[in-house]
Amino acid sequence: MRSVPLRMTAALLGFGLLLAGHGVAFSQSGDVRPQDQSKQGATATPDAARDNQRKVDEFAEAAQAINGPAGNPECVWLGRRVVNLLWRDDLDTAFRHLDLYDRFGCPSAHIQATFRCLVRQGNIDPKQQETLSGRIHACWLNPGLAPTPAAAAKSPAPGNGTTKP
C-alpha cells in the first residue's frame, strides 16, 4: 500500500523534472539572429547613417529648389516613387501611390512633368554610373531638364515626314 503513493510521488517528481528541463532547454534555444544583427548593425551603421543623411539632403534640396507643395518631403518621396513605378511599367502600384500623393495635396502636374522629363532623357546606358533614382531626382528638381546628348542623338529630327532623294 505504501508503495503506490511512493510510486505516484516518484512519477510526478520525474514528470516535473522532465517538464522543467524541457522549459530550460526551450528558453536557451532562442533566436540567435538578434546577436548577429547587433554585430552587423555596428558595421552597417556608417553606411545607414550616410544613406539617411543623403535622403535628408535630397529632401532639403527639393524643398529649396521647388516652391509649393511639390517640394514637401511627403510629395517628393511619393512622387518619385510614382514616377519610378511608371517607368518600370508597374501601373497598378503607381496608381495606388498616386492616390496617396493626391491625398497629401501634392500637385499631379508635377508628376506628369517629371515623367515627361524622364522619358525625354531616354533609356539609361548601362555603361554609365547614372541610376534611375538619380535621374528621377534630377527631373523632379527640374522637369524642364534638357535631354542628355545621347538621348538627343537617338531621337529623330523633326520633319514633315517626307524624304528628299
FENLIN-V471158 format. One line per field, one symbol per residue. burial: # if it has 24 or more other C-alpha atoms within 12 Angstrom, else .. Layout:
burial->???
This chain:
burial->.........................................................##..#...#..###################......#..##..#....###.##.###########........##.#########...#..................
